[in-house]
Amino acid sequence: MSKSKPTKTEDEYFAREDAEKAKRLKEKLRQEIVAEQKQNIKSICYMKCPKCGGDLTEVVFRGIKIDRCTACDGVWLDDGELEKLAGTEEKSTIRGIIDLFKGS
């Protein structure tokens, strides 16, 4: 039984396959690194004041849980909380602020 030497076409095929496997592996590793970096950033920044880095605590204001900094007394709102505070009153100061940020 004699083994035949791979043809040029076969060599090219396997080279392409190896290159694709390497590319997929590299992309998978990149995605894992990005996910790990996001997790690290979240663990460092979660419930930290973006202004001074102090700890944020949840406080209830008008029935809405908002985040307040224990160091600088800054108040931070999550998505949708400003709209809840504005209620349905169209001419309120808060409604004006919402419109400013939403570009209305």
C-alpha angles and dihedrals in degrees: 000000000000124000115226122223113251113258122242089253091054091048091051091048093052092044089054091047091051091048091051092049090050091048092050091047092049091050092048091051091048091052091049091051092049091049091049091049091050090050091049092050091048092050090051098043104034111123092357123131112253089211104050106000094245123142118278121219127192115245128179115239118177089341094307122112108230131173119248126188114236091206108044099014091236116158122221127191128207122221111298096012095102090053090050091051091049092054117183098315104118099195098048123124090243091053088055091052091049090051091049092055095040092050094237 
